[in-house]
Amino acid sequence: MRVEFTIKGPPVGKARPRVTRTGTFNPPKSDHYEKLVRYTAINSFNGCFELDEPLDVKIVAYFEIPKSWSKKRKARCLANQELPIKTPDADNIAKIILDGMNPDKKRNKQLRKMVELMRGVYRDDRQVTKLLVVKRYADRPRVEVRIKRDMGN
């Protein structure tokens, strides 16, 4: 089984959770992007990977080339001779994509347990045994994700 999908728009990294007197919460930008990832992933895939399945995930984040750069430099970027050394970091991109593919859960105070609001691509991101994150330049900013069963190769 294999799943591939593309999230349109510039890559967003996972921001640190905010702590207040009333509790801990994710910043709105991170929360919105996670929901976008979950929505895009679910609409491109019918079903869910099983809990005991090891998964191989490849994430390619494409950044927009700055408009102020020369044609020569833009051509180098498109030929992958110049790579994006900019924020967000590759690990933060991976965190937000993997968290976005988890099921959306909320604590139900009456039942005193977590209740699934929306299914995810897999049961938990601990199933990911192989992860590759690549940052590149492109004309259209986007994030491409590929998930498949890890065969141990």
N, C-alpha and C positions, 0 to 999 in steps of 0.2 A: 504494500500500500504506500502511496506517495501523495503528498499534498504540496502544492505550490500556489502562492498568492503574492500580490504586490500591493503595498500600501503607498498610495500617491501622496506626494508632498515631501518636504524636507524631513530627514531623520531627526527624531527627538530622543534625548537620553533620559533615563530614569533619574528624577530629582530625589533628594533626601526627604524623608517624611518630616512633617512639621509637628512639633509637640507644643500643645497649649494646656491650659488648666483643665479644659474639658475633655482632652484626649489627644490622640495622635491621628493625623490624616495625611493623605498624599496631596501634594499641590495640584490645583485644578488642571494645569497643562498636562502633567503626567497622567492623571486620572482620565482625562479626555482621550489622550493618545492610546492608552491601554484599551479603552472601550472601542476605539476605532480599529485597533489590531484584532480584538476579539470578534467584532462584527465582520470584518473582512475575511478572517480565517474561517469562521463558521459558514459564511455564505459561499466559500469556495470548497467546502468539504462536508459531505454527508456522513455523519457518524462520529466516532471517537476512538483514538488508540486505546488499547486495553492497558490496565494498570501494570501488568508485568512485562510489557513490551519495552525494550530499550530503543531509544530514538536517536537519530542522527539529524542535527539541525544545521542548516547553512543559511546565514544572513548576509546579504550584500546591501550595504547602505550607499546610495548614490547621492552625492552632494552637488549642488548647482555651482557652476564655475562663475566666479565673480565677474560682473559685467565690465569692470574697469581694466581687466587683464587684456594684454595684446592678443592678436590672432595667433601669433606664434606660440605663446604660452598656453592658450586655450587648446591648440592642436596637440601640444605635449600632454596636457591633462587628459584629453580624449583618447590618446594613445597609451595611457597608463604609465607615462614616463615621469609624471609628477603626481604624487598621491596626496590626499587631504590629511594634513596634520593639524586638525582643528577639533574643537568641541562639537558634538558630544564625543566622549571616549567610547571606544569599541565595547568595553564591558558594560557601560551604561545603556548603550543601544541594545545589547544582548539582554540585559535585565528587563527592560521595558517590553521587548518583544516576547520573551519567555513568560513574563507575568501576564501579558495580555492574552496569551493562548491558554492560560489556566481558566478553570470555571470561575465565574463571578459568584462569590459567596458573601453572606451577611449573617451576623450573629442574631438568632432569634431569641429574645430574652425569655419568652414564655416557655419555649421548648428547651432552653439552655444548651443549644448546640448550633453549629453552623448549618445554614440552609443554602442550597445552590439556587441562585437566581437565574443564571444563564450558563448553559453548558460550555465547555471549552474544547479545544482540539484534543487534549489529553487530560487525564485525571489530575496529574501533578507534574511540575517541571523537574522533579527529581528523576523522572524517566529519561531525561536527556543525558546520554552517555558520551556523545561526540558533538562538539560545537565549534563552528567556524564562523568568524565575523570578519568581513572584508569591507574596507572603506574605499570608494572610488569616486571620481568625478564623472558627471554626465550632463547632457543638455536639460533633462527633466529630473528633478530630485524625486527620489522614491526609495523604498526599501523592499527588496525581493527576499522572500522566505521560502525555503524548501525543507520539508520534513519527510523523512522516510525511516523505515525500520532499520536499526543498526544491526548489521549482520556480523559485526566483530572484525571487519577487515581493516 
